[in-house]
Amino acid sequence: MSRTGLEILQFTSLYQVPVVGPDVCGFSSNVTETLYASSFYIFFRNHAKISSTSQEFYRWPTVAESAHKSISIRYQLLSSSAPSLKRTAQGTGKPVRGRGEYISAEVNYTDITVHYKGGIVYPQHIESANTTTALRKKGFNIVIAPGLDGTAEGSLYLDDGKSVVQDVVSEIDFKYAHGKLSMTGTFEYDIGVNIETIIVLGVDSKLKTRHADYDAKNKKLVVHVDVPLTKKAHVKVL
């Protein structure tokens, strides 16, 4: 682990300072086109000392493309708990079974992907946006990564996004088992958007419905739905 990475862990775990992150692309000396860090630090900015060569993302086509992809994923995941992150090929949903060993893969400089840990339901926005205000107008995509027992759980917290003291909030719990996704909890705040898709990973066969798309190569099922986030719900997806 780099010294910078170790210092970030120290700030968050020992000093209880969660908003921390290094200067993306480095601070000292001059950066090269292929030196590009992750955008998943809580504090994220491109910054360098005054004597360094300018290093804005748009100065290199590959860096601009990489930044666009990684920032887009960052925004989509703002409402979700942090999945496992690893730079691999562009996201396919293909299952990877951990066996206590290192796995290598050839990756383009412009690609960054999220690996979903099994046993967890990940609520994320259907697409990215330029601001968090615009993002809140985007619907939700619920990604289900079943564990070895075929179940998964997750949660979603919603509020108005600006008040220091909240009058109403929604705290929604998701549970997946036996091909069904249940949604319970409190539904006091209406964000004004619905769940538009449910993605189930590690599916061996296609769901027999015209409202689903199945990727047999990567064992991924995409179910198109219109489920409000204002009340309890039970959705049969398999």
MOCORQUI-V591339 format. One line per field, one symbol per residue. ss: DSSP state (~ for helix, > for strand, _ for the rest). A space follows every 10 residues. Layout:
# MOCORQUI-V591339
ss: ???
This chain:
# MOCORQUI-V591339
ss: __~~~~~~~~ ~~~_______ __>>______ __________ ____>>____ ______~~~_ ~~~~~~~~~~ ~~~~~~____ ___>>>____ __________ __________ __>>>____> >>>>>_____ _~~~~____> >>>>>_____ _>>>>>>>__ _________> >>>>>>>__> >>>>>>>___ ___>>>>>>> >_________ _>>>>____> >>>>>>>>__ __>>>>__
